Amino acid sequence: MLKIKDVVPNPRQPRQRFDEKALVELAASIRTAGLMQPIVVRPGASGFELVAGERRWRAFQLLDKSEIPAIVRAVDDQTATEWALIENLQREDLDVLERADGIARLMDEYGLSQGDAANQVGLDRSTVANLLRLREADPALRDALIEGLVTQGHAKALLGIGDVDRRTKLLEMCVREGWSVRETERRSRDLPVSSDKSPSSSSSVAESKTPHIVDLEKRLAQHLGTKVGISLGRKKGRGRLSIEFFSLEQFDGVLQKIGFDPNSTDV
């Protein structure tokens, strides 16, 4: 048992938002049935620092308890960060943005690649890549995710729209009309591409693309999760395929989708 006042929160805690109602409910459960699992702490500069179990620690304070069951582990900063993240991921306690920010912090602070981070927290690499892409969300989309107005699938589709103003308008329609993820994907793909070119040049470009090419662009964009452009050359059978990306994490995701491992030495 440790004195609650001797325990301080983990500054690397991936959970940034604590639901007060849920904490009250947890406190009531602990009052009735007791604490099923002790918190995990490590020795700190003065007292002990939480590694896992901050919700339990906060709930105990609501019960005016002076002591709490605890397990003391002497672990380094990286291990403490990993344990805190893994505990929340396994319990699915974190919202998707907290997961994304927690993984990004782990990568940034300890120089881990996406693959290394995925291995450390027990997720597959594509899941990590998709979570990290959510960090590109603008404030309106972040708020919608936090409030549960849209899901990760909705956000992924909307992030395919580079123009934030157009994305926000589509987000508002999505929330107002209650679109499914599939409907959001369709609306995002079908949204006309904005351009600063003159009407004549825009129409000439549009006319140069056959319905088949336009369909291929849409399907490739959906498959790769980013914008794709196909332009035909003057000579038959020649042309250009362009794939856009808006962050290194998204670039890694595109490489994975096309089956290319940049770390492989195989030719």
Helices and strands as residue ranges (DSSP letters): E 2-3, G 4-6, E 7-8, H 20-33, E 39-43, E 48-52, H 54-62, E 67-68, E 70-72, H 77-91, H 96-110, H 114-121, H 125-133, G 134-136, H 139-146, H 152-158, H 164-177, H 181-190, H 199-208, H 211-224, E 228-232, E 239-243, H 248-257
